[in-house]
Amino acid sequence: SQHPVCTAKPTILSAMGQGGAKATLHAWLCGGSCPSVKGDTAVSSQSKLQQKPSFGTPMERASQHAQFRLRCAERVEEGSIDKNCPVKLVVFDFDETLTLATFMTGNCIYREGEEKRIARTINFESPWVSGSRLEKLRNMLAAIADGHNGQQRTLTVLTNNGKGVKAVLNMLIMADLDSYFSAVWTMPWRANMQNGAFKAADGSWKLFDPPINQVHSHKADVLQHVTRHPKEWFPQLQDRHPLTQAQSDLMNLNVASVVLVDDQRLNFQSDSGASVLRYCKVARYDAESYHDLGAVRNMGGIGAHTDADFETLRRFVEDPWMCKETLQVRCQEREFDGWHEHHPVKLVVFDFDETLTMATFMPASRACTTTLGWTPSEADGAEWSQRELLQYNFETPWVSGSRIEKLSKLLEEIAVDEDGEGRILTVLTQNESGVVAVLNLLQMAGLAHHFAAIWSMASAQPSGNDGAFQEQGKWQLFETPVARVHRHKADVLQHVAQHPTEWFPQLAGEGDPSHFDLLRPESIVLVDDERFNFRTDLATSSAKVLRYCKVARYDEIYRDCGLLNQMGGIGAHSDEDYESLKTFLKRPWECPYPGRSEKGEDKDRAHLQETNGTAVTVQGGD
């Protein structure tokens, strides 16, 4: 592709194959590097941030889950698209979206055996996640094409790959991915070759020329043209064979019916004014070591670093209106049995990375991850100061005033409900630095005293414990039951509701266990920046977070760190976040999940009349 830069040495393929495979691929892989394309800045797969100018020690961004994840959004104003407008066409970029990085042979043909195995591995398989990424891609594409409730969709590829449509199609065939797509389009227009391929009724691929040369050379403009002139982009629609449901839907497209999945954010908005209304942005990154190829820059790929990408994309295509492009928190209450009974919130659980923090940076000192009460003054060598740790982790450059002070005020106010009853606040984190490091940052920020417990889902804990609880102002470490639960926040919180004393050891002491006597799943609110965390990914589990607040995610140039992707943080861009969260905790039933059945409306109205209440409608999303 024209994106990745490979710094492999001439002997790099010796460990990957012999004979023809080495000879055929070597010239293409190492014959010359392409400059990176402007428009997106990649992050390192080892999470190394640029070095701060005033210090000799680099700061490491510790929230690794955030920066490598796919992000989906519907970029429309509330109400401008009917939520019942389904996705009919899903368009995938090829390079660094379907592939992790694209390496092709000189003739773009792959012989059976070792050559094909190598090509599949270096183009599609991730060394950072267990299992076959190709198999996961196939499962995802099949699920998207045949959605729930009988909704069928058409899948296509729209690529800027410089080798042309034959090269891309050959690689899709080589990877056994071609069967999921109905067309492949390449751009910009090339007069010396055909620029498209479509799948005929008999399943064979045929080359043709889509009207790329009649459209401004930008993906947003191309997709607008596709919606207006589908037969010019899908020649199979002109066949006499009966059309499938998915093909018939192509005859009635609008811009909102199309989702573009791409690693380049510039492709979502054209300088002509055309825009992609529903999109999924694939994370970009640099790899210090990729298979046996050495360092490779500007990589991408759905699911390259987390299997959550596949489910996130599938869910977005089903319910894109749940992922509004916004810089503010969005709060929701799902439908559940008894939702009209208005049970109060008793437990508020906060994510840490990109929810309490804007982006998380951890000191290099190991003591920070193992010693309670650690501060930067105790670190060996040149470390960032405590002031800078707080500034880069918690303070926003986009809103005036101290975000730490606003967070502290928020936490103090939501710890008590309208009736004077106390609420419990906790932190549930996936930060790989562990529970002690998270607690130390919260203590430095003066926020730790607001929380009753901190639970870590990280698989390894430097301190040897994955939990901390506060009793009479003192923090103690303990072992949570997280190892006995599926490692997903929805499943964890379901277990918390069923076994609260296992998550709050202080209940065995002088604590008041009566607060948890009636702890229901709907009594818990999760505040998190990752939508994936609100519903389990385990097929045998039905765990859902029934009430949640989704913190906005965004990519932004941050202080002197350059462009950071997948940032977050309550109140990062607006003080309204604090009021929205407080209001939701008081009356979560006023923020219904879109499409929630109103079968309980009569009961709800009767309840309001009995209590002289007044119904208020609050728009939701995400």
GUPA-338224 format. One record per residue (C-alpha): residue number from 1; x, y, z. Coordinates in steps of 0.05 Angstrom, whole numbers, padded with zeros to 5 digits. Layout:
N
   pos        x        y        z
   NUM        X        Y        Z
...
***
This chain:
622
   pos        x        y        z
     1    00000    00000    00000
     2    00020    00073   -00001
     3    00014    00078    00075
     4    00062    00034    00114
     5    00136    00042    00117
     6    00176   -00022    00127
     7    00246   -00018    00154
     8    00261   -00092    00145
     9    00332   -00114    00131
    10    00349   -00153    00067
    11    00350   -00221    00103
    12    00284   -00210    00138
    13    00246   -00266    00102
    14    00295   -00321    00114
    15    00258   -00343    00176
    16    00189   -00341    00142
    17    00199   -00385    00081
    18    00247   -00413    00030
    19    00255   -00414   -00046
    20    00199   -00383   -00086
    21    00165   -00349   -00027
    22    00228   -00312   -00007
    23    00247   -00294   -00078
    24    00177   -00270   -00098
    25    00160   -00228   -00037
    26    00228   -00200   -00020
    27    00233   -00149   -00075
    28    00164   -00120   -00060
    29    00173   -00118    00015
    30    00242   -00088    00018
    31    00252   -00058   -00051
    32    00232    00011   -00029
    33    00194    00047    00025
    34    00135    00093    00013
    35    00128    00158    00052
    36    00072    00160    00101
    37    00008    00193    00080
    38   -00010    00258    00113
    39   -00075    00264    00150
    40   -00069    00216    00208
    41   -00014    00208    00260
    42    00000    00137    00282
    43    00015    00118    00354
    44    00066    00065    00373
    45    00041   -00005    00385
    46    00086   -00003    00446
    47    00049    00060    00470
    48    00110    00105    00471
    49    00090    00178    00468
    50    00135    00232    00440
    51    00187    00256    00490
    52    00169    00320    00526
    53    00217    00376    00505
    54    00235    00397    00576
    55    00250    00328    00603
    56    00298    00272    00587
    57    00251    00215    00607
    58    00193    00197    00560
    59    00124    00191    00589
    60    00086    00128    00571
    61    00012    00131    00556
    62   -00015    00076    00601
    63   -00087    00072    00574
    64   -00069    00022    00520
    65   -00140   -00003    00511
    66   -00163    00065    00485
    67   -00113    00085    00432
    68   -00117    00022    00390
    69   -00192    00015    00387
    70   -00239    00027    00329
    71   -00286    00087    00338
    72   -00355    00092    00306
    73   -00399    00153    00300
    74   -00461    00181    00268
    75   -00444    00253    00251
    76   -00513    00283    00247
    77   -00554    00331    00289
    78   -00607    00301    00334
    79   -00670    00286    00294
    80   -00640    00299    00225
    81   -00640    00225    00209
    82   -00696    00179    00227
    83   -00669    00127    00275
    84   -00706    00075    00235
    85   -00663    00090    00174
    86   -00623    00025    00169
    87   -00553    00015    00142
    88   -00558   -00018    00074
    89   -00487   -00010    00047
    90   -00421   -00019    00085
    91   -00359    00004    00049
    92   -00290   -00018    00072
    93   -00224    00013    00058
    94   -00172   -00040    00041
    95   -00103   -00018    00063
    96   -00094   -00015    00139
    97   -00168   -00029    00148
    98   -00179   -00099    00122
    99   -00104   -00110    00122
   100   -00058   -00090    00179
   101   -00007   -00067    00128
   102   -00008   -00084    00054
   103    00049   -00122    00022
   104    00040   -00150   -00049
   105    00082   -00190   -00096
   106    00107   -00157   -00160
   107    00056   -00194   -00203
   108    00002   -00193   -00148
   109   -00007   -00269   -00155
   110    00002   -00317   -00097
   111    00022   -00389   -00107
   112   -00007   -00444   -00064
   113    00033   -00466   -00004
   114    00086   -00426    00031
   115    00078   -00363   -00011
   116    00004   -00357    00003
   117    00015   -00372    00077
   118    00066   -00317    00084
   119    00023   -00267    00046
   120   -00037   -00282    00091
   121    00005   -00275    00154
   122    00040   -00210    00140
   123   -00022   -00176    00110
   124   -00078   -00200    00156
   125   -00056   -00236    00218
   126   -00043   -00198    00283
   127    00016   -00217    00327
   128   -00016   -00179    00386
   129   -00082   -00217    00394
   130   -00090   -00293    00399
   131   -00129   -00331    00347
   132   -00137   -00322    00272
   133   -00155   -00250    00254
   134   -00176   -00273    00184
   135   -00227   -00320    00215
   136   -00253   -00264    00259
   137   -00258   -00218    00199
   138   -00299   -00271    00161
   139   -00346   -00280    00219
   140   -00356   -00205    00227
   141   -00368   -00194    00152
   142   -00419   -00251    00151
   143   -00455   -00222    00212
   144   -00457   -00152    00181
   145   -00483   -00178    00114
   146   -00539   -00217    00147
   147   -00561   -00174    00205
   148   -00613   -00187    00258
   149   -00686   -00181    00241
   150   -00672   -00203    00170
   151   -00637   -00140    00149
   152   -00589   -00158    00092
   153   -00533   -00111    00072
   154   -00485   -00103    00014
   155   -00410   -00099    00028
   156   -00359   -00067   -00018
   157   -00287   -00044   -00019
   158   -00266    00027   -00038
   159   -00190    00034   -00040
   160   -00134    00081   -00059
   161   -00086    00022   -00068
   162   -00037    00040   -00122
   163   -00033   -00030   -00152
   164   -00104   -00028   -00177
   165   -00167   -00069   -00174
   166   -00137   -00135   -00198
   167   -00084   -00133   -00144
   168   -00135   -00119   -00089
   169   -00183   -00171   -00114
   170   -00128   -00224   -00119
   171   -00110   -00211   -00046
   172   -00182   -00216   -00024
   173   -00188   -00282   -00061
   174   -00123   -00306   -00031
   175   -00149   -00290    00039
   176   -00218   -00322    00026
   177   -00251   -00255    00038
   178   -00278   -00240   -00032
   179   -00343   -00279   -00022
   180   -00368   -00227    00027
   181   -00363   -00169   -00022
   182   -00405   -00149   -00082
   183   -00358   -00098   -00113
   184   -00288   -00069   -00109
   185   -00275    00002   -00131
   186   -00207    00036   -00137
   187   -00190    00110   -00140
   188   -00164    00156   -00165
   189   -00183    00143   -00238
   190   -00130    00108   -00279
   191   -00140    00109   -00354
   192   -00092    00051   -00368
   193   -00131    00000   -00327
   194   -00202   -00016   -00305
   195   -00221    00013   -00239
   196   -00273   -00034   -00212
   197   -00297   -00105   -00206
   198   -00366   -00133   -00190
   199   -00392   -00202   -00172
   200   -00438   -00232   -00224
   201   -00499   -00275   -00209
   202   -00458   -00339   -00217
   203   -00408   -00315   -00164
   204   -00352   -00298   -00214
   205   -00316   -00232   -00213
   206   -00318   -00186   -00274
   207   -00278   -00123   -00286
   208   -00312   -00058   -00305
   209   -00304    00017   -00301
   210   -00345    00053   -00248
   211   -00355    00128   -00260
   212   -00296    00148   -00215
   213   -00274    00198   -00268
   214   -00341    00234   -00263
   215   -00334    00248   -00189
   216   -00289    00292   -00146
   217   -00232    00247   -00124
   218   -00253    00238   -00051
   219   -00288    00180   -00018
   220   -00344    00223    00010
   221   -00361    00249   -00060
   222   -00356    00178   -00089
   223   -00405    00151   -00038
   224   -00455    00207   -00050
   225   -00452    00189   -00124
   226   -00463    00116   -00108
   227   -00527    00132   -00071
   228   -00554    00171   -00131
   229   -00531    00125   -00187
   230   -00526    00054   -00158
   231   -00532    00018   -00224
   232   -00468    00052   -00249
   233   -00430    00024   -00189
   234   -00465   -00043   -00186
   235   -00472   -00071   -00257
   236   -00504   -00134   -00229
   237   -00566   -00092   -00216
   238   -00576   -00089   -00291
   239   -00579   -00165   -00298
   240   -00645   -00198   -00312
   241   -00638   -00244   -00253
   242   -00685   -00230   -00194
   243   -00653   -00183   -00145
   244   -00639   -00204   -00073
   245   -00665   -00161   -00016
   246   -00597   -00130   -00007
   247   -00593   -00113   -00081
   248   -00663   -00084   -00081
   249   -00643   -00039   -00022
   250   -00587   -00010   -00064
   251   -00639    00021   -00109
   252   -00664    00064   -00051
   253   -00601    00090   -00018
   254   -00587    00156    00016
   255   -00524    00181    00048
   256   -00546    00157    00117
   257   -00555    00086    00090
   258   -00480    00080    00080
   259   -00425    00066    00131
   260   -00352    00077    00112
   261   -00299    00039    00151
   262   -00231    00071    00141
   263   -00165    00086    00177
   264   -00160    00157    00148
   265   -00204    00209    00180
   266   -00194    00255    00120
   267   -00237    00208    00080
   268   -00299    00224    00120
   269   -00303    00298    00099
   270   -00289    00325    00030
   271   -00264    00395    00013
   272   -00324    00398   -00034
   273   -00371    00396    00026
   274   -00393    00324    00018
   275   -00389    00283    00083
   276   -00397    00212    00107
   277   -00452    00213    00159
   278   -00438    00145    00189
   279   -00367    00120    00196
   280   -00319    00076    00234
   281   -00249    00102    00244
   282   -00196    00047    00249
   283   -00137    00062    00295
   284   -00069    00076    00265
   285   -00003    00059    00300
   286    00071    00044    00291
   287    00099   -00024    00306
   288    00170   -00031    00332
   289    00168   -00104    00311
   290    00118   -00136    00264
   291    00124   -00211    00252
   292    00195   -00218    00224
   293    00193   -00152    00185
   294    00224   -00106    00237
   295    00193   -00038    00249
   296    00133   -00018    00207
   297    00101    00051    00211
   298    00030    00074    00197
   299   -00004    00008    00207
   300   -00078   -00005    00221
   301   -00129   -00061    00215
   302   -00196   -00077    00247
   303   -00182   -00119    00308
   304   -00107   -00111    00304
   305   -00101   -00101    00379
   306   -00169   -00121    00407
   307   -00225   -00168    00389
   308   -00274   -00116    00414
   309   -00267   -00081    00346
   310   -00306   -00135    00311
   311   -00366   -00132    00358
   312   -00364   -00056    00361
   313   -00369   -00050    00286
   314   -00424   -00102    00282
   315   -00465   -00067    00335
   316   -00455    00001    00303
   317   -00482   -00023    00236
   318   -00543   -00049    00272
   319   -00556    00013    00314
   320   -00515    00072    00287
   321   -00560    00123    00320
   322   -00532    00100    00387
   323   -00464    00130    00371
   324   -00477    00203    00359
   325   -00415    00245    00344
   326   -00413    00289    00405
   327   -00364    00319    00455
   328   -00412    00311    00514
   329   -00433    00253    00558
   330   -00496    00216    00537
   331   -00536    00179    00590
   332   -00586    00121    00579
   333   -00632    00074    00616
   334   -00647    00009    00579
   335   -00714   -00025    00580
   336   -00720   -00078    00634
   337   -00775   -00110    00674
   338   -00799   -00060    00725
   339   -00765    00001    00694
   340   -00828    00042    00707
   341   -00820    00030    00783
   342   -00763    00081    00784
   343   -00714    00046    00831
   344   -00661    00095    00855
   345   -00587    00091    00838
   346   -00545    00064    00895
   347   -00478    00048    00863
   348   -00440    00091    00813
   349   -00381    00058    00779
   350   -00330    00099    00741
   351   -00281    00077    00689
   352   -00212    00108    00700
   353   -00177    00116    00633
   354   -00208    00170    00588
   355   -00266    00177    00637
   356   -00236    00204    00701
   357   -00172    00220    00663
   358   -00168    00255    00596
   359   -00114    00206    00574
   360   -00074    00165    00623
   361    00001    00173    00632
   362    00038    00132    00683
   363    00108    00145    00711
   364    00163    00094    00694
   365    00177    00080    00767
   366    00156    00010    00787
   367    00143    00035    00858
   368    00083    00073    00831
   369    00050    00006    00815
   370    00068   -00029    00880
   371    00071    00022    00937
   372    00009    00055    00965
   373    00019    00130    00975
   374    00075    00135    00923
   375    00091    00205    00898
   376    00139    00228    00843
   377    00187    00256    00896
   378    00203    00184    00915
   379    00223    00164    00844
   380    00294    00149    00823
   381    00321    00191    00766
   382    00287    00246    00726
   383    00212    00237    00731
   384    00155    00285    00716
   385    00132    00326    00774
   386    00067    00314    00810
   387    00040    00379    00781
   388    00053    00354    00710
   389    00024    00286    00724
   390   -00041    00319    00746
   391   -00040    00368    00688
   392   -00030    00316    00633
   393   -00077    00264    00663
   394   -00134    00306    00689
   395   -00134    00380    00669
   396   -00168    00402    00604
   397   -00139    00456    00559
   398   -00207    00468    00527
   399   -00249    00491    00586
   400   -00230    00545    00636
   401   -00222    00528    00710
   402   -00194    00467    00745
   403   -00224    00402    00720
   404   -00198    00367    00782
   405   -00237    00414    00827
   406   -00300    00404    00785
   407   -00292    00329    00787
   408   -00284    00331    00863
   409   -00347    00374    00870
   410   -00385    00326    00824
   411   -00365    00265    00864
   412   -00382    00298    00930
   413   -00452    00318    00905
   414   -00471    00252    00874
   415   -00451    00213    00936
   416   -00518    00233    00966
   417   -00586    00227    00931
   418   -00645    00274    00935
   419   -00673    00238    00996
   420   -00608    00244    01034
   421   -00591    00171    01023
   422   -00519    00156    01009
   423   -00493    00128    00943
   424   -00430    00087    00937
   425   -00377    00108    00886
   426   -00325    00060    00859
   427   -00275    00053    00802
   428   -00272   -00006    00754
   429   -00211   -00002    00710
   430   -00175   -00042    00656
   431   -00111   -00001    00663
   432   -00052   -00049    00656
   433   -00011   -00013    00710
   434   -00057   -00043    00762
   435   -00098   -00021    00821
   436   -00042    00012    00862
   437   -00020    00058    00805
   438   -00092    00080    00794
   439   -00102    00093    00868
   440   -00037    00133    00872
   441   -00059    00179    00815
   442   -00127    00190    00847
   443   -00094    00206    00914
   444   -00047    00256    00881
   445   -00108    00289    00849
   446   -00145    00291    00916
   447   -00201    00247    00888
   448   -00189    00180    00921
   449   -00228    00196    00985
   450   -00293    00199    00945
   451   -00289    00125    00927
   452   -00305    00063    00970
   453   -00266    00015    00926
   454   -00224    00008    00864
   455   -00227   -00057    00823
   456   -00178   -00074    00769
   457   -00192   -00122    00711
   458   -00120   -00124    00687
   459   -00095   -00195    00678
   460   -00030   -00181    00715
   461   -00023   -00139    00779
   462    00046   -00113    00798
   463    00023   -00107    00871
   464   -00005   -00178    00873
   465   -00076   -00153    00887
   466   -00130   -00130    00840
   467   -00173   -00090    00889
   468   -00168   -00035    00941
   469   -00221   -00013    00991
   470   -00226    00047    01037
   471   -00248    00040    01109
   472   -00246    00097    01159
   473   -00202    00137    01112
   474   -00150    00083    01103
   475   -00138    00044    01039
   476   -00124   -00030    01040
   477   -00110   -00080    00984
   478   -00150   -00144    00973
   479   -00165   -00196    00921
   480   -00230   -00187    00883
   481   -00271   -00244    00853
   482   -00256   -00218    00782
   483   -00217   -00281    00765
   484   -00281   -00321    00773
   485   -00321   -00276    00727
   486   -00319   -00266    00652
   487   -00273   -00206    00642
   488   -00325   -00158    00616
   489   -00352   -00100    00656
   490   -00425   -00120    00646
   491   -00411   -00189    00675
   492   -00369   -00160    00731
   493   -00424   -00112    00752
   494   -00476   -00167    00749
   495   -00432   -00206    00798
   496   -00425   -00144    00843
   497   -00501   -00139    00847
   498   -00507   -00212    00866
   499   -00448   -00215    00915
   500   -00434   -00145    00941
   501   -00396   -00167    01003
   502   -00343   -00201    00960
   503   -00328   -00134    00927
   504   -00333   -00090    00989
   505   -00293   -00123    01046
   506   -00309   -00064    01091
   507   -00380   -00092    01097
   508   -00351   -00146    01142
   509   -00325   -00092    01189
   510   -00360   -00030    01214
   511   -00393   -00016    01147
   512   -00468   -00015    01137
   513   -00489   -00075    01094
   514   -00561   -00053    01094
   515   -00546   -00006    01037
   516   -00536   -00066    00992
   517   -00597   -00106    01016
   518   -00635   -00087    00953
   519   -00578   -00077    00904
   520   -00609   -00091    00836
   521   -00575   -00089    00768
   522   -00614   -00025    00754
   523   -00587    00006    00819
   524   -00519    00009    00786
   525   -00495    00063    00737
   526   -00431    00053    00697
   527   -00396    00116    00672
   528   -00348    00096    00616
   529   -00319    00120    00550
   530   -00325    00052    00515
   531   -00393    00032    00490
   532   -00369   -00040    00484
   533   -00369   -00044    00561
   534   -00444   -00036    00567
   535   -00463   -00105    00540
   536   -00426   -00171    00548
   537   -00389   -00203    00490
   538   -00401   -00273    00518
   539   -00451   -00313    00478
   540   -00474   -00352    00538
   541   -00485   -00290    00581
   542   -00542   -00239    00579
   543   -00507   -00188    00623
   544   -00522   -00115    00606
   545   -00510   -00050    00642
   546   -00581   -00024    00649
   547   -00562    00048    00665
   548   -00500    00080    00638
   549   -00466    00146    00618
   550   -00424    00144    00556
   551   -00365    00193    00558
   552   -00347    00223    00491
   553   -00285    00200    00454
   554   -00246    00243    00406
   555   -00179    00253    00372
   556   -00144    00318    00388
   557   -00076    00353    00389
   558   -00062    00352    00464
   559   -00013    00400    00496
   560    00058    00384    00470
   561    00041    00310    00459
   562    00019    00319    00387
   563   -00044    00285    00361
   564   -00072    00234    00410
   565   -00128    00188    00388
   566   -00185    00161    00430
   567   -00182    00213    00485
   568   -00240    00224    00532
   569   -00255    00252    00601
   570   -00318    00277    00636
   571   -00321    00352    00626
   572   -00263    00352    00577
   573   -00300    00399    00529
   574   -00360    00423    00568
   575   -00381    00436    00640
   576   -00450    00411    00621
   577   -00424    00340    00630
   578   -00425    00348    00705
   579   -00498    00372    00706
   580   -00519    00318    00656
   581   -00490    00263    00700
   582   -00521    00291    00764
   583   -00589    00298    00731
   584   -00587    00227    00704
   585   -00569    00198    00772
   586   -00629    00232    00802
   587   -00680    00209    00750
   588   -00649    00159    00702
   589   -00718    00137    00676
   590   -00723    00205    00640
   591   -00667    00184    00593
   592   -00698    00123    00559
   593   -00660    00079    00511
   594   -00683    00097    00440
   595   -00740    00051    00419
   596   -00756    00030    00489
   597   -00826   -00001    00490
   598   -00878    00041    00526
   599   -00917   -00019    00549
   600   -00908    00007    00620
   601   -00933    00076    00601
   602   -01000    00068    00636
   603   -00968    00043    00699
   604   -00917    00100    00695
   605   -00972    00151    00686
   606   -01010    00123    00745
   607   -00947    00126    00787
   608   -00935    00198    00768
   609   -01007    00216    00786
   610   -01001    00182    00854
   611   -00937    00220    00870
   612   -00959    00286    00836
   613   -00898    00278    00792
   614   -00885    00309    00726
   615   -00857    00271    00668
   616   -00797    00302    00633
   617   -00769    00278    00567
   618   -00693    00279    00557
   619   -00662    00260    00491
   620   -00613    00202    00493
   621   -00562    00169    00449
   622   -00499    00126    00446
***
